[in-house]
């Protein structure tokens, strides 16, 4: 059989694998096609096929649908008027609303949108290269169709906003001034037409918000998904500060949300502005250009103010990043700060940064309020100047012309009222997109772990020499790529940490790794996870990894959330995992069982409980290869024995396991054993072979047995 080799992209261990897929009993091809299309799996034969599901919304009323979410069942009227939310509102009124009632449509899920935006970004990168690739272009492609539709609806809104106050009010005033020239039916028709334009103005505004809100939800979800996906796959920060990263994950998505809500007005408002100019000149004559000129004078001023907002906002964000980073350092070192009584000095430092941040935010508010004030007074100034010029030129001015001109200028104010909001939202979104682009362009070290398909071995290391740092002059690896980029710096020793490591982990076998503290056991697992630099040799693997670190990784959430980690719930499997990891007794002690909220980093759990939850997460993930970094050290002896026998030997039977342990009594039950010393394999083989060799391993076992016998005698003497 021919062996296939490939470098696996974006490898992740189980604790980072938190993608939640939307599945329901009534799942249909529409959603699957959307997701598949996002991954280039579906080629639509026509434009109608591509937008088939979206076009269903154009039906005025949909009596039945195969979709499970009420938004996807909504017809045109229900979608526009938000009537599909009525059952949810009733549930809130009756206090029967829970998290299951707030599910998101499968078409709007973050993983669906994120996959699609990620694909578009990768296409942009492949076409333009990292230097010229524009995330803005990828975002425009992501929402191009919906944005065009939004602009078209926005133009309808502007036309409705213009027709009523300008044309129809002008006709009504003429009718009132000269009733003898018209009939009653004509007057009633004008009044009904005015009502109709106002109705359609409200209707199209509602439709515009419905479209923009759904587009904004999708883009925000895609933005957040891409950011989180990038962060959890990073092995080096690459020039990104922790403060920047936190702001990208927490704040920047909402700025894009606001930008989508108002962006369409940036393109539709100028249409109304131009129509108002033409009609004002038609009604009043060339003197109307006085008011138009007043508006045009203030437009560059508003864009200048928007530029100032962008500048001050960028400075404020930089200070915010610095403040968040400093606060994060303080919280991580709070014990040391309390011990040395440094609270006051650090408090002053944070207060100083906050003062600078507030100063920049005040500048933003001043400029924004100035912009808003200008928007409010422009129509008045334009009207006064227009009528003043018109009067000075001794031109006739009747009531209908005057009121119509005022109405036109007020309609133009509607444009200018929206423009500052739109420009401000777009300016802030541009800053957020720039920061996300910077994050996305951070390059992980090139992969050196080769994925070997259809192999009898799970992990193979062949004369591998690895270091935590990349040396200035590096030997050419024999069958792998270079390590991380040159920008990564560390305080670790630049000399090789692991030297000439060779071993083979057969599929389904248990490999025990032992050695003194600092012998390179944890580094061995880190090398398999591609967290080191391969200097020479090769490392191959066949399968996916689940990793249990020496320091248990726990996030804020329930015990069940920490174990499932976003995986679909399988009660039988979940109960079995709880049993083999000895968590049943602990769950009985906790106030709400597995629904008990765990504090940040598991503050309300013991070290053994955190370690067993971390182990349970790995076991539940059902990966191919398990990397266990001394999981038995934090638990009691009888609990460790139960976990080894029931979990590692029975539950993980058939899986490939590398177990690092200082509990030497378990090594004789391992299929193979590695003894590390000073970063090298001192001895390798099974228990019987190593004992017969009477080397370092045999000496360790005998010393351990002597210590156990001595301890047992002392306990018996104390009991006697």
ABEGO torsion letter per residue (X at the ends): XBBBBBBBBGBBBAAABABBBBBBAABBAAAAAAAAAAAGABBBABAAAAAAAAAAAABABBABBABABAAAABBAAAAAAGAAAAAAAAAAAAGABBAAAABBBAAABAAAAAAAAAAAAAAAAAAAEAAABBAAAAAAAAAAAAAAAAAAAAAAAAAAAAAAAAAAAAAAAAAAABAAABBAAAAAAAAAAAAAAAAAAAAAAAAAAAAAAAAAAAAAAAAAAAAAAAAAABABAGGBBAAAAAAAAAAAAAAAAAAAAAAAAAAAAAAAAAAAAAAAAAAAEAAAAAAAAAAAAAAAAAAAAAAAAAAAAAAAAAAAAAAAAAAAAAAAAAAAAAAAGAAAAAAAAAAAAAAAAAAAAAAAAAAAAAAAAAAAAAAAAAAAAAAAAAAAAGBBBBAAAAAAAAAAAAAAAAAAAAAAAAAAAAAAAAAAAAAAAAAAABBBBBBABBBBBGBABABBBBGBBBBABBBABBBBBAABBBBBBAABBBABBABBABBGBBBBBBBGBBBBBBEBBGAGAAAAAAAAAGABBBABEBBBBBEBBBBBBABBBBBBEBAAAAAAGGBBBBAAAAAAAAAAAGAAAAAAABAAEAABBBBBGGAABBAAAAAAAAAAAAAAAGBABBBBBGAAAABBAAAAAAAAAAAAAAAABGBBBBBBBABAAAAAABABBBBBBGGBBABBEBAAAAAAAGBAAAAAAAAAAAAAAAAAAAAAAAAX
